[in-house]
């Protein structure tokens, strides 16, 4: 009898440890299924809203994914990116071209009708980012929820966002400051497998980048330079948009990494993941290069997204549940 009781206590203790470990992995205060009793349709409402907008405008998918990323790197994942007003994050240069705000607003309106004051804008954004990946043929992952919304949004805080000219060392520093390692960095930058960027953010690599040769960045494939120059003439329209993953800009897959290998990275910071030896091995592993232990991009991307989505989250009584995502209560 005593032996059975001991075994039961041991099993209970191990179960408790596993539960604690799982909660630590997900993030303090967030958990999968947070709204299962308070708003059981929360995830399905967000999903159907994203699907509806995606059908009429597929560009909202990469837009929502970028928005979640830009939100989490500033003040944590608290929907501070959504707040309107002068000198808010939304008005800062790195965020001026973000898109998809109307999707979040639409989902919030529906959720307020179904479950008033329950679902945070921060959680809507985290769920919408996942649903966007699924809609572009990526794999799904369980999103821990329970975030609350922040009440501070300052344009000046966006200096911490990774930039398109950043070296790998600077990128590593910015990610490490948020608790993300080098593998997370490479996986999350791989989100550039969907979406576009404007000529103004990479055209400098095509002309007068060097003082010798054709003046282009030598890390770009020579044949690809001429293709990009045709798309983005030196004095042409800087707002013209080009796919970040040439040949597969609308599909979530690992071809982005193949393009880096082939010298077809559009942004300077992206291409450096191949030219820098410290990140090249990870790019190769995502490509399944023979002789290296492979990494499944879809799986690792989901894991890194869960880590990123728990950066400095506000839970419990911190922050608020906004009634309207674009303004504090």
C-alpha positions as CSV (number, residue, x, y, z in Angstrom):
1,X,0.0,0.0,0.0
2,X,2.8,2.4,1.0
3,X,4.6,1.5,-2.3
4,X,1.6,2.3,-4.3
5,X,1.1,5.7,-2.6
6,X,4.7,6.5,-3.1
7,X,4.5,5.7,-6.8
8,X,1.3,7.8,-7.1
9,X,3.0,10.7,-5.4
10,X,6.0,10.3,-7.7
11,X,3.9,10.3,-10.8
12,X,2.0,13.3,-9.6
13,X,5.3,15.1,-8.8
14,X,6.7,14.3,-12.3
15,X,3.5,15.5,-13.9
16,X,3.6,18.7,-11.9
17,X,7.2,19.3,-13.0
18,X,6.3,18.7,-16.7
19,X,3.4,21.1,-16.4
20,X,5.7,23.7,-14.8
21,X,8.3,23.2,-17.5
22,X,5.7,23.5,-20.3
23,X,4.5,26.8,-18.8
24,X,8.0,28.1,-18.6
25,X,8.6,27.3,-22.3
26,X,5.4,29.0,-23.3
27,X,6.0,32.1,-21.3
28,X,5.1,33.3,-17.9
29,X,1.3,33.8,-17.7
30,X,0.5,32.6,-21.3
31,X,-0.8,29.2,-22.2
32,X,-2.4,27.4,-25.1
33,X,-6.2,27.5,-24.8
34,X,-6.3,30.5,-22.5
35,X,-9.7,31.5,-23.8
36,X,-11.2,28.0,-23.9
37,X,-13.8,28.8,-21.3
38,X,-14.1,32.6,-21.4
39,X,-14.3,33.0,-25.2
40,X,-14.2,29.5,-26.8
41,X,-14.6,30.9,-30.4
42,X,-11.8,33.4,-30.0
43,X,-9.3,31.5,-32.3
44,X,-11.9,30.6,-34.9
45,X,-13.1,34.2,-35.1
46,X,-9.6,35.4,-35.7
47,X,-8.9,32.6,-38.2
48,X,-12.0,33.3,-40.3
49,X,-11.4,37.0,-40.3
50,X,-7.8,36.6,-41.6
51,X,-9.1,34.1,-44.2
52,X,-11.7,36.6,-45.4
53,X,-9.3,39.5,-45.8
54,X,-6.6,37.2,-47.3
55,X,-9.1,36.1,-50.1
56,X,-9.5,39.7,-51.2
57,X,-5.9,40.8,-50.5
58,X,-3.2,38.1,-50.0
59,X,-0.6,40.8,-49.0
60,X,-2.2,41.0,-45.6
61,X,-0.5,37.6,-44.7
62,X,3.1,38.8,-44.8
63,X,1.9,42.2,-43.4
64,X,0.4,40.6,-40.3
65,X,3.5,38.4,-39.8
66,X,5.8,41.5,-40.0
67,X,3.5,43.5,-37.7
68,X,3.7,40.9,-35.0
69,X,7.5,40.8,-35.3
70,X,7.7,44.6,-35.1
71,X,5.3,44.7,-32.1
72,X,7.2,42.1,-30.1
73,X,10.6,43.8,-30.5
74,X,9.3,47.0,-29.0
75,X,7.8,47.1,-25.5
76,X,7.2,43.3,-25.9
77,X,4.2,41.6,-27.5
78,X,1.6,44.0,-26.2
79,X,-0.1,45.4,-29.4
80,X,1.6,48.8,-28.8
81,X,2.2,48.8,-32.6
82,X,-1.5,49.3,-33.1
83,X,-2.0,52.5,-31.2
84,X,-2.8,55.6,-33.2
85,X,-1.5,59.1,-32.4
86,X,1.5,61.4,-33.0
87,X,4.9,59.9,-32.2
88,X,3.6,56.3,-31.7
89,X,5.3,53.2,-32.9
90,X,3.1,53.2,-36.0
91,X,4.5,56.5,-37.1
92,X,8.2,55.5,-36.9
93,X,10.1,55.0,-40.2
94,X,10.5,51.2,-39.8
95,X,6.7,50.8,-39.4
96,X,5.4,53.2,-42.1
97,X,4.8,50.5,-44.7
98,X,3.3,47.9,-42.4
99,X,-0.1,46.6,-43.5
100,X,-3.0,44.6,-42.1
101,X,-4.3,46.9,-39.4
102,X,-7.8,46.6,-40.7
103,X,-7.7,42.8,-40.2
104,X,-7.0,43.2,-36.5
105,X,-9.7,45.9,-36.1
106,X,-12.2,43.7,-37.9
107,X,-11.4,40.7,-35.7
108,X,-11.5,42.8,-32.5
109,X,-15.0,44.2,-33.5
110,X,-16.3,40.6,-33.8
111,X,-14.7,39.4,-30.6
112,X,-16.1,42.4,-28.7
113,X,-19.5,41.4,-29.9
114,X,-19.0,37.8,-28.9
115,X,-17.0,38.2,-25.7
116,X,-16.8,41.8,-24.6
117,X,-13.6,42.9,-22.8
118,X,-12.0,39.4,-22.9
119,X,-9.6,38.9,-25.8
120,X,-6.6,41.2,-26.0
121,X,-5.4,42.9,-29.2
122,X,-1.9,41.4,-28.5
123,X,-3.4,37.9,-28.7
124,X,-5.3,38.7,-31.8
125,X,-2.1,39.8,-33.5
126,X,-0.2,36.6,-32.4
127,X,-3.0,34.4,-33.6
128,X,-3.3,36.3,-36.9
129,X,0.4,35.9,-37.6
130,X,0.1,32.1,-37.2
131,X,-3.0,32.0,-39.4
132,X,-1.2,34.1,-42.1
133,X,1.6,31.5,-42.3
134,X,-0.9,28.7,-42.6
135,X,-2.8,30.5,-45.4
136,X,0.5,30.8,-47.4
137,X,1.1,27.0,-47.2
138,X,3.2,27.0,-44.0
139,X,2.7,24.7,-41.0
140,X,0.5,25.6,-38.0
141,X,1.6,25.7,-34.4
142,X,-0.2,26.1,-31.1
143,X,-0.2,29.7,-30.0
144,X,0.0,30.4,-26.2
145,X,-2.4,33.2,-25.3
146,X,-3.2,35.3,-22.3
147,X,-1.3,38.5,-23.2
148,X,-2.6,41.8,-22.1
149,X,-2.3,45.1,-24.1
150,X,0.2,47.8,-23.3
151,X,-0.6,51.4,-22.8
152,X,2.7,52.9,-24.0
153,X,3.7,53.4,-27.6
154,X,6.6,55.6,-28.6
155,X,8.2,56.0,-32.0
156,X,11.7,56.5,-30.3
157,X,11.6,52.9,-29.0
158,X,11.7,51.4,-32.5
159,X,15.5,52.0,-32.7
160,X,15.8,48.5,-31.3
161,X,14.2,46.9,-34.4
162,X,16.6,44.9,-36.6
163,X,17.5,46.9,-39.7
164,X,18.0,46.0,-43.4
165,X,21.7,47.1,-43.2
166,X,22.5,45.4,-39.9
167,X,25.6,43.1,-39.8
168,X,25.0,39.6,-38.5
169,X,26.7,40.6,-35.2
170,X,24.3,43.5,-34.7
171,X,21.4,41.2,-35.6
172,X,22.6,38.7,-33.1
173,X,22.9,41.4,-30.4
174,X,19.3,42.7,-31.0
175,X,17.9,39.1,-30.9
176,X,19.9,38.1,-27.9
177,X,18.6,41.2,-26.0
178,X,15.1,39.7,-26.5
179,X,16.1,36.2,-25.3
180,X,16.4,34.8,-28.9
181,X,19.4,32.8,-30.1
182,X,21.2,32.5,-33.4
183,X,18.9,29.7,-34.6
184,X,15.9,31.8,-33.8
185,X,17.4,34.7,-35.7
186,X,17.9,32.6,-38.9
187,X,14.5,30.9,-38.6
188,X,12.6,34.2,-38.0
189,X,14.3,36.0,-40.8
190,X,13.2,33.1,-42.9
191,X,9.7,34.6,-42.6
192,X,10.9,36.7,-45.5
193,X,9.9,33.7,-47.6
194,X,6.6,35.6,-48.0
195,X,6.0,39.2,-48.9
196,X,7.8,42.0,-50.6
197,X,10.0,45.0,-50.0
198,X,10.4,48.4,-51.7
199,X,13.3,49.2,-54.1
200,X,14.3,52.0,-51.8
201,X,15.5,49.5,-49.2
202,X,17.9,47.6,-51.4
203,X,18.6,49.7,-54.5
204,X,21.8,51.0,-53.0
205,X,23.3,47.5,-53.3
206,X,22.9,47.7,-57.1
207,X,24.7,51.0,-57.9
208,X,27.9,52.5,-56.6
209,X,28.1,50.0,-53.7
210,X,31.7,49.5,-54.6
211,X,34.2,51.7,-56.4
212,X,35.4,48.9,-58.7
213,X,33.7,46.5,-61.2
214,X,30.0,47.1,-61.9
215,X,29.5,48.9,-58.6
216,X,27.1,46.3,-57.2
217,X,27.3,44.4,-54.0
218,X,29.6,41.4,-54.8
219,X,27.5,39.1,-52.6
220,X,24.7,39.4,-55.2
221,X,24.9,36.9,-58.1
222,X,26.1,38.8,-61.2
223,X,23.2,37.6,-63.3
224,X,20.7,38.6,-60.6
225,X,22.1,42.1,-60.4
226,X,21.0,42.9,-63.9
227,X,17.5,41.5,-63.2
228,X,17.2,43.7,-60.1
229,X,18.5,46.7,-62.0
230,X,15.8,46.3,-64.6
231,X,13.2,46.1,-61.8
232,X,14.7,49.0,-59.8
233,X,16.4,51.5,-62.1
234,X,18.8,53.9,-60.3
235,X,16.5,56.9,-60.6
236,X,13.2,54.9,-60.8
237,X,10.3,54.6,-58.4
238,X,11.7,53.7,-54.9
239,X,8.3,52.5,-53.7
240,X,8.0,49.8,-56.3
241,X,7.8,46.4,-54.5
242,X,9.8,43.3,-55.2
243,X,9.3,39.8,-53.8
244,X,11.8,39.0,-50.9
245,X,11.9,35.3,-52.0
246,X,12.4,35.4,-55.7
247,X,10.2,32.8,-57.4
248,X,8.2,31.9,-54.3
249,X,7.1,35.2,-52.7
250,X,3.6,34.0,-52.0
251,X,4.4,30.5,-50.5
252,X,5.8,29.8,-47.1
253,X,8.7,27.4,-47.8
254,X,12.5,27.1,-47.4
255,X,13.3,28.5,-50.9
256,X,14.3,31.8,-49.2
257,X,17.4,30.0,-47.9
258,X,18.1,28.6,-51.4
259,X,18.1,32.1,-52.7
260,X,20.6,33.2,-50.1
261,X,22.9,30.4,-51.1
262,X,22.6,31.4,-54.7
263,X,23.3,35.1,-54.1
264,X,19.7,36.2,-54.5
265,X,19.0,37.7,-51.1
266,X,17.2,41.0,-51.6
267,X,18.0,42.8,-48.4
268,X,21.6,43.2,-47.3
269,X,20.9,41.9,-43.8
270,X,19.3,38.8,-45.3
271,X,22.2,38.0,-47.7
272,X,24.6,38.3,-44.8
273,X,23.1,35.2,-43.2
274,X,24.9,33.3,-46.0
275,X,28.1,35.4,-46.3
276,X,28.7,35.2,-42.5
277,X,30.1,31.8,-41.5
278,X,28.4,31.9,-38.1
279,X,24.9,31.8,-39.7
280,X,25.7,30.0,-43.0
281,X,25.7,26.6,-41.3
282,X,22.1,27.2,-40.0
283,X,21.0,28.2,-43.5
284,X,22.5,25.0,-44.9
285,X,20.8,23.0,-42.2
286,X,17.4,24.5,-43.2
287,X,18.2,23.5,-46.7
288,X,19.1,19.9,-45.7
289,X,22.6,20.1,-47.1
290,X,24.2,16.6,-47.2
291,X,26.5,15.9,-44.3
292,X,24.8,18.3,-41.9
293,X,22.1,17.6,-39.4
294,X,19.0,19.0,-41.0
295,X,16.5,21.3,-39.5
296,X,12.8,21.4,-40.7
297,X,12.1,25.0,-41.3
298,X,8.4,24.9,-40.7
299,X,8.8,23.2,-37.4
300,X,11.7,25.5,-36.2
301,X,9.9,28.6,-37.4
302,X,6.9,27.7,-35.2
303,X,9.1,27.1,-32.2
304,X,10.9,30.4,-32.6
305,X,7.6,32.2,-33.1
306,X,6.4,30.9,-29.8
307,X,9.6,32.2,-28.1
308,X,9.3,35.5,-29.8
309,X,5.6,35.9,-29.0
310,X,6.4,35.7,-25.3
311,X,8.9,38.5,-25.3
312,X,8.2,40.8,-22.3
313,X,4.5,39.8,-22.3
314,X,2.1,41.6,-20.0
315,X,-0.2,39.2,-18.1
316,X,-2.3,39.1,-15.0
317,X,-3.2,42.6,-13.9
318,X,-0.5,44.4,-16.0
319,X,-1.7,46.4,-18.9
320,X,-5.3,46.2,-20.1
321,X,-7.7,44.6,-22.5
322,X,-8.3,47.3,-25.1
323,X,-11.9,47.8,-26.3
324,X,-10.5,49.3,-29.6
325,X,-7.1,48.2,-30.7
326,X,-6.0,51.6,-32.0
327,X,-6.4,53.4,-28.7
328,X,-5.9,52.8,-25.0
329,X,-9.1,52.6,-22.9
